[in-house]
């Protein structure tokens, strides 16, 4: 894997799009996200 990891959320717009996409996925699948931590190169969902 090495030291280079491309960013998941580089800009404010990227973060907004990620959350919007996650929200849509939750609605379609009946998932519930209790908490999340969104970082530049990865994220955590509970």
C-alpha positions in Angstrom: 0.0 0.0 0.0 2.9 2.4 0.7 2.8 5.8 2.2 0.7 7.5 -0.5 -3.1 7.5 0.1 -5.2 9.7 -2.1 -7.7 12.0 -0.3 -11.3 11.0 0.1 -12.4 14.5 1.0 -10.2 17.2 -0.2 -12.4 20.2 -0.3 -15.5 21.5 1.5 -17.5 20.6 -1.6 -16.1 17.0 -1.5 -17.1 16.6 2.1 -20.6 17.9 1.4 -21.0 15.5 -1.5 -19.7 12.6 0.6 -22.3 13.3 3.3 -25.0 13.8 0.8 -24.1 10.4 -0.9 -24.0 8.7 2.5 -27.4 10.1 3.4 -28.9 8.8 0.2 -27.3 5.4 0.7 -28.8 5.3 4.3 -32.2 6.1 3.0 -32.1 3.5 0.3 -30.8 0.7 2.5 -32.5 1.6 5.8 -29.1 2.0 7.4 -28.6 4.2 10.5 -25.3 6.1 11.1 -25.0 6.9 14.7 -21.7 8.8 14.4 -19.1 9.4 11.8 -15.6 10.9 11.6 -14.7 12.2 8.2 -11.0 12.8 7.6 -9.0 13.8 4.5 -7.9 10.3 3.5 -10.5 8.0 5.2 -13.6 7.9 7.3 -15.2 6.0 10.2 -18.9 5.1 10.5 -20.8 3.8 13.5 
